[in-house]
Amino acid sequence: RAVARAYGGRPHPRRLAQAFQALRRWVNDESAELQAALDFLPHALEPGGVLVTIAYHSGEDRAIKQALRGGAPTPGGALPPVAGPWEILTRRVVRPSGEEVARNPRARSARLRAARRRSA
């Protein structure tokens, strides 16, 4: 009912899903948990180890991309040159094919990235 009041009427099921996702992410402090994991990963993998991530939310994907590329974007949106511990294996984000989405509609928002841990 609170979401319906906020949207001014009966909201679309997608809007309800977005509202509950936002609440879940806030209650579980998922952004901080993801950042802690991303900070720890270079120390957790041996050189040559491969990291594969699947994100279902654009904010998660952005944090992963920035961590793999070596930092936050600079003013103007350009990312700094790769100087971090990762060799990026997926030049672009990998999205599910239309066939896969037809078989599994929940896959439609998935974004896959992969990187290899460089030697120290």
N, C-alpha and C positions, 0 to 999 in steps of 0.2 A: 504493500500500500504506500509506503514511503517513496519508493521509486516511481510509482504511478503519479503521486502528487508532484514529485520533482519534474516529471516529464509533462505534466499537465494533461493527464488522461491515461488511458490504458496503453502502456508502452509495448513496443514490438518485442518479441522474445529475445532478439539479438541485443536490444538495449538492456533487458534484464540480465542477460548473460554478462554483458560488459560491466554492469554495476556490481554484480556478485564477484566477478573476477577482480575488480579494483578493491573491493572489501577484503577478499582473501589475500591479495598481495600485500595490503597494508597490515592486516592482522598478523600475518606470518612473517612480516618484514623481509619479503622475498628479494627485494632489491639489494639489501645489505648482505643477505646470505649469498646471493649470486656474486656480488663484488668480492666477498671474502674467499669464495671458491676460486674466482679468477685470479686473485692475488696469490693464492697458494699453489695453483697448478704448475707454474714454472719450477717450483721446488719439489713437486710430487712426481714429475715424470723424469725418467732418465733421458739423457741426450739420445735423440733418434726416436723417442716415444711419440706416438701419434695421439692427438686429441681430436675427438669428433664431438660437436655439439649440435643439438637440435633445439631451437627456440620456437615457441608458439606465440610470442608477443613481440611487437616491434621494439619495445624498450629493452627487453632481454637481448634481442639480436644486436641492437646498437651497442650495448655494454660489451658483448662478446667480441664484436668487430673491433671496437676500440682497444680492448685488451690484447687481441691478437696482433693488431697493427702497431702497438707500442705506445698508446696514450690517447688522451682526449683530443678532439679536433681543435685545430687552431682557428683563430678568427677568420671568417670567410668560408669555413667549412672544409678546408683542405686538411687532410691528415698528414702528420709528420712522416718522414721517410721511415721505412721499417728498420728499426735498430734494436728491437726487443729480442726475446729468446725464441720467437716463433718464425718458422718458415711456413707461409700460408700455402696450403695445398689446393684450396678451392678459390680460384681467382675471383669468382662471383659466387654469391649465395646460391645454394642448390634448392630449388623448389620442387614439390611433387608434380609428377606429370598429370595430365588430365585423366589418363587411365587409372592412375593410383587414387586420385581424388574420387573418381566414380566408384571405385571399390571401397574406399574408406574416406567418407566426407570429412571426418575430423582431421585428416592430414592436410586440408587446404591451406592452413595458416603456417605449416611447418617450414622452418628455414634451417638448412644444414650448412655448417662450416667445419673445415678440418685444417689442422696445422700440425707440423712436426716440431718437436723440441730441438733447437739447435744445440750444438756442443758448446760447452762453457768456454 
